[in-house]
Amino acid sequence: MENLTAGYTFLGFFLFALGLVLSVLWILVPFAVFGIKGLLRRQIEEQRRSNELLATIAQRQQIFADTYAATPTTVVRERPVVPPL
């Protein structure tokens, strides 16, 4: 009978500790969510700025490629040098 009582005591203590931890987390989670909102807004703003910069770089590369692809290039061919006899 004593083993049964000790088991119930341990189970009661475990459930009490688990309930205490869960109640503390239940109280703290909303503060964490509201605290993260500002960070997420800044992250989205930085992502938009990065996308704009990448679009600008892509446009410049396309202009550069179009400019140098359209210009004709001069091909110089050298004649082989034959030594005199």
N, C-alpha and C positions, 0 to 999 in steps of 0.2 A: 504494500500500500504506500510505503514511503517513496518508492521509485515513481509511482504514478503521480504523487503530489509534487515531487521534484520536477517531473516532466511538465506538469501544468504550470508550475512556477516559471520554468524556463520559457515555455511557450508564451505565457502572459507577458513576461519581460520583453521577449523578442517582438511580439505584436505591438506592445507599447512603444518600443524604440522605433520600429518601422513606421508607426502612425505619427510619431513625433517628427521624424525625418521628412515624411511626405507632407505634413502640414507646414513645415518650414519652407520646403520647396514650393508648395502651392502659394505661399505668400510672396516669395521672392521672384517667381517666374514673370509676373506682369511687369515688374520693374526692369528686368533684363530685356524683355521685349521692347518696352518703350525706350530703353537706353540704346538699343541697337538701331532704332529707326533713323536717327541722325546719321549714323555711320553708313547705313545703306543708302541714304540720300546722297551723301558725299561720294560713295562708290559709284552710283549711277551717273553722277555728274562727271566724274573722272573718266568713266567709260565712254560717255558721249564725246568728251573732249578728245580722247584717244581715237575714236572713230573718225572725227573730223580731221584730225591730223593725218591719219592713214589715208583718208580720201584725198587730201591735198597732195600728199606724196605720190599717190597713184596717178593723179592728174598730171603732176609735173613729169613723172616718168613717161606717161603716154605722150605728152607734148615733146619731150626729148626724143623719144623713139620715132615719132612721126617726123620731126625735123630732120634727123640724121638719116632716116630711111629714104626720104624723098630727094635728098641731094645726090646728084650723080657723083660717082667716084671715078677718079682717073686711074687707069691701070697702066703702069709703065712696064713694058717688057724689054728686057735687056737682050741684046744679041750676044750670042756666045763669042767670046774672043778666041780667034784662031791665030796662033802664032805664025808669023811669016816664014816661008820656007827658005 
